[in-house]
Amino acid sequence: MAELTPEANRAARAILRWSVRDLAENAGIAFSTVHRFESTGTATESTKEKIKAAFAAHHVEITNGDYTGARLRLQKPTS
């Protein structure tokens, strides 16, 4: 899985139209933790995994191509 960066975090929040509080609630972490990560890039691996899991639960994944980012995963139609 791609590394979570502050820039990718903000991109993923934008895709979902989530505020920092929305992400904190969905990830089960404190608002201040999300704010600190986006401001400084500092977070534990456990915190980053919780954030990525919250995004994945809403079909958004963190990507690392030429630059870090996020994308909405398309759902396969069910038969």
C-alpha positions in Angstrom: 0.0 0.0 0.0 1.2 3.5 -0.8 2.7 5.8 1.9 0.3 8.3 3.4 1.5 11.9 3.1 -0.2 15.1 4.3 -0.8 16.0 0.7 -2.4 12.7 -0.1 -4.5 12.9 3.1 -5.9 16.3 2.0 -6.6 15.0 -1.5 -8.5 12.0 -0.1 -10.5 14.2 2.2 -11.3 16.5 -0.7 -12.6 13.5 -2.8 -14.9 12.6 0.0 -15.7 16.2 0.9 -14.7 15.4 4.5 -13.5 18.0 7.0 -10.7 17.2 9.4 -13.3 16.4 12.0 -15.1 14.0 9.6 -11.8 12.1 9.0 -11.0 12.0 12.7 -14.5 10.5 13.5 -14.3 7.9 10.7 -10.8 6.9 11.6 -11.4 6.8 15.3 -8.7 9.2 16.2 -8.5 12.7 17.6 -9.1 15.9 15.6 -5.8 17.2 16.8 -4.0 14.1 15.5 -5.3 14.7 12.0 -4.5 18.4 12.2 -1.0 17.7 13.4 -0.4 15.2 10.7 -1.5 17.5 7.9 0.5 20.4 9.4 3.8 18.6 10.2 3.6 15.1 8.6 4.1 13.6 12.0 2.0 10.5 12.9 2.5 7.0 14.1 2.2 4.1 11.6 -0.8 3.0 13.6 -2.5 6.3 13.0 -1.7 6.3 9.3 -3.1 2.8 9.0 -6.4 4.0 10.7 -6.6 6.9 8.3 -6.0 4.8 5.3 -8.6 2.2 6.5 -11.2 5.0 6.9 -10.6 6.1 3.3 -10.6 2.6 2.0 -14.0 1.9 3.7 -15.3 4.7 1.5 -13.6 3.4 -1.7 -10.7 6.0 -1.7 -7.1 4.8 -1.9 -3.8 6.5 -1.5 -1.6 6.3 -4.5 2.0 6.9 -5.4 2.6 7.4 -9.0 4.9 10.2 -10.1 3.6 12.1 -7.1 1.6 11.2 -4.0 -2.2 11.4 -4.2 -5.5 9.7 -3.8 -8.2 8.3 -6.1 -11.7 7.0 -6.0 -11.9 3.3 -6.7 -14.6 2.3 -9.1 -16.9 -0.4 -8.0 -17.4 -3.4 -10.2 -21.1 -3.9 -11.1 -22.7 -6.8 -9.3 -24.5 -9.3 -11.4 
